[in-house]
Amino acid sequence: MRESLLAWFAVHGRDLPWRRTRDPYAILVSEVMLQQTQVDRVVPRYLAWLERWPTVEALAAASAAEVIREWQGLGYNRRALNLHRAVVQIATGGWPADLIELPGVGRYTADAVACFAFGRDVLPVDTNVARVRERTGEAFDAGCAQALMDLGATVCLARVPRCGICPLAAACPSRGRRYEPLRKQSRFEGSFRQRRAATLRLVSAEPRSLGELDREAVVSLERDGLVRVADGLAGLPH
């Protein structure tokens, strides 16, 4: 299966900008952006981010407010703050042996940077990788990581896998199966997440009086460190 997978990837692998570098900072940025955000949306924002802050030191020197503003539209703004906190820690003390020590970095992201940037023999297991491994019954190794991600994203789909074009179908015990639809994320429209996003956009433009704002959203944003309240005004953190 490994040979078939890598042969398929050599022809059909996606050409993504973070795959053209071994810079751990650039790869960390891509992995944080890709959490719960589609690849097509991430690519232009990733390129713009690296143009503005091309190094750990450049981002560490930025203010939290600048980082939050640049992140607008990518969703889950706490990721931006955690990324900023992580690079400040890296700029001060270097890259830790286990990246899970960094703010906001979980097991998958730590393994992805270790594999793709530092060349460590560890397979980062995201949803796509886990799906292919479960259906095929194969463990695969770190050298298959990008190929597994692409196969899961484009062929071995969650509900109706495209077995007819899958390079692993001949030996796959799950060939031809269909799966129950995954539980969808709650709607954004009309949700508290939307209220938080709208409030953050307002204070990103300029500090606002608390009387102008959704107070419940302000409290939630302040708790997450995304908003600072002082003297009756809500604004971005310094």
C-alpha positions in Angstrom: 0.0 0.0 0.0 2.8 2.4 0.8 4.3 2.2 -2.7 0.9 2.6 -4.3 0.1 5.6 -2.1 3.4 7.4 -2.8 3.1 6.7 -6.6 -0.3 8.3 -6.6 0.9 11.3 -4.6 3.8 11.9 -7.0 1.2 12.6 -9.7 -1.8 14.0 -7.7 -0.3 15.6 -4.7 -1.5 19.2 -4.0 1.1 22.0 -4.6 0.8 23.9 -1.4 3.1 26.7 -0.4 4.0 25.3 3.0 5.2 22.2 1.4 8.0 24.1 -0.3 9.8 25.0 2.9 11.3 23.3 5.9 11.2 26.5 8.0 9.5 25.5 11.3 8.0 28.9 11.8 6.3 28.9 8.3 5.1 25.4 8.9 3.7 26.3 12.4 1.8 29.2 10.9 0.3 27.0 8.2 -0.7 24.3 10.7 -2.4 26.8 13.0 -4.2 28.5 10.1 -5.4 25.2 8.8 -7.1 24.2 12.0 -10.8 24.2 11.1 -10.2 26.4 8.0 -10.3 25.2 4.4 -7.1 25.1 2.4 -8.3 27.4 -0.3 -9.0 30.1 2.2 -5.7 29.6 4.0 -3.3 29.9 1.1 -3.6 33.6 0.3 -3.8 34.5 4.0 -0.7 32.4 4.7 1.3 34.1 2.0 0.2 37.6 3.2 1.1 36.7 6.8 4.6 35.6 5.9 5.1 38.6 3.7 4.3 40.8 6.7 6.0 38.7 9.4 8.6 36.4 7.6 10.3 35.2 10.8 9.7 34.3 14.4 11.4 37.5 15.5 9.2 39.6 13.3 6.0 38.2 14.6 7.2 38.2 18.2 7.9 42.0 17.9 4.3 42.6 16.7 1.6 43.7 19.1 -1.3 41.4 19.9 -3.6 43.9 18.4 -1.8 43.8 15.0 -1.9 40.0 15.1 -5.7 39.9 15.8 -6.4 42.4 13.0 -4.4 40.4 10.5 -6.2 37.2 11.5 -9.7 38.6 10.9 -11.7 36.4 8.7 -9.9 33.1 9.5 -12.1 32.3 12.5 -11.3 31.2 16.0 -9.3 34.2 16.9 -7.8 32.6 20.0 -5.6 30.7 17.5 -3.9 34.0 16.6 -3.2 34.9 20.2 -1.8 31.5 20.9 0.4 31.6 17.8 1.7 35.0 18.9 2.4 33.7 22.4 4.1 30.7 21.0 6.5 32.7 18.8 7.3 35.1 21.7 8.3 32.0 23.7 10.4 30.6 20.8 12.1 34.0 20.3 13.1 34.0 23.9 14.0 30.4 24.5 14.2 28.6 21.2 12.2 25.7 19.8 11.4 23.2 22.6 12.2 19.5 22.1 8.5 18.8 22.3 6.4 21.5 20.7 3.4 20.7 22.8 5.0 22.9 25.4 4.1 25.9 23.2 0.8 27.8 23.8 -2.1 26.4 21.8 0.0 23.6 20.3 -1.6 20.1 20.6 -0.2 16.7 19.8 -1.1 16.8 16.0 0.4 20.3 15.4 3.6 19.4 17.4 4.0 16.2 15.4 3.3 18.0 12.1 6.1 20.6 12.7 8.4 17.9 14.0 7.9 15.8 10.8 7.7 18.5 8.1 10.2 21.0 9.5 12.6 18.9 11.6 12.4 15.7 9.7 11.6 13.6 12.7 10.3 10.1 12.2 6.8 10.8 13.6 3.5 10.5 11.7 1.2 13.5 12.4 -2.3 12.1 12.6 -5.1 14.5 11.6 -8.7 13.5 10.7 -7.7 12.6 7.1 -4.8 10.5 8.1 -6.8 8.7 10.9 -9.6 7.9 8.4 -7.3 6.3 5.8 -5.4 4.3 8.5 -8.7 3.0 10.0 -10.2 2.0 6.7 -7.1 0.4 5.2 -5.9 -1.2 8.4 -2.4 0.0 7.6 -0.3 2.1 10.0 1.9 3.9 7.4 5.0 5.8 8.3 6.1 9.4 8.5 7.2 9.5 4.9 3.5 9.0 3.9 2.1 11.9 5.9 1.4 14.4 3.1 0.2 11.7 0.8 -2.3 10.4 3.4 -3.6 13.9 4.0 -4.2 14.5 0.3 -5.8 11.0 -0.1 -8.1 11.7 2.8 -9.0 15.2 1.6 -9.7 14.3 -2.0 -10.4 10.6 -2.4 -11.1 8.8 0.9 -13.8 11.2 1.9 -15.7 11.0 5.1 -19.1 9.9 3.9 -18.8 8.6 0.3 -15.2 7.7 -0.5 -14.2 7.7 -4.1 -13.1 4.1 -4.2 -13.2 3.9 -8.0 -10.1 6.2 -8.2 -8.4 5.3 -5.0 -4.8 3.8 -5.4 -5.4 1.7 -2.4 -8.8 0.2 -3.3 -7.5 -3.2 -4.5 -6.2 -4.1 -1.1 -8.5 -2.0 1.0 -10.9 -4.0 3.3 -13.4 -1.1 3.4 -13.7 -0.7 -0.4 -17.3 0.2 -1.4 -18.5 1.1 2.0 -20.6 4.2 2.7 -20.7 6.0 6.0 -23.1 8.0 8.1 -22.9 11.8 7.7 -20.7 13.5 10.2 -22.3 15.7 12.8 -22.0 19.2 11.3 -20.8 22.2 13.3 -23.6 24.4 14.6 -24.6 27.2 12.2 -22.6 30.4 12.4 -25.5 32.6 11.3 -27.3 33.9 14.4 -24.9 32.1 16.8 -23.0 33.5 19.7 -19.8 32.9 17.7 -21.2 35.4 15.1 -21.9 37.9 17.9 -18.3 37.6 19.2 -16.9 38.0 15.7 -19.0 41.1 15.0 -18.0 42.6 18.3 -14.3 41.9 17.7 -14.5 43.6 14.3 -15.9 46.7 15.9 -13.2 47.0 18.5 -10.6 46.1 16.0 -11.4 49.3 14.1 -11.2 51.5 17.2 -11.9 51.3 21.0 -15.7 51.4 21.6 -17.8 52.4 24.6 -19.3 49.4 26.4 -22.7 50.8 25.8 -22.3 50.4 22.1 -21.4 46.7 22.3 -22.8 43.3 23.0 -21.8 43.1 26.6 -22.0 39.3 26.8 -19.7 39.0 23.8 -17.3 41.5 25.3 -17.1 39.5 28.5 -16.4 36.3 26.5 -13.8 38.0 24.4 -12.1 39.6 27.4 -11.9 36.2 29.1 -10.1 34.9 26.1 -7.6 37.8 26.0 -8.9 39.1 22.7 -10.4 42.3 24.2 -9.1 44.7 26.9 -11.6 46.7 28.9 -10.5 49.9 30.6 -12.2 53.2 31.6 -15.5 52.1 30.0 -13.9 51.3 26.7 -13.3 48.0 25.0 -10.3 47.7 22.6 -7.7 45.2 21.4 -5.0 44.1 23.8 -1.7 45.9 23.5 
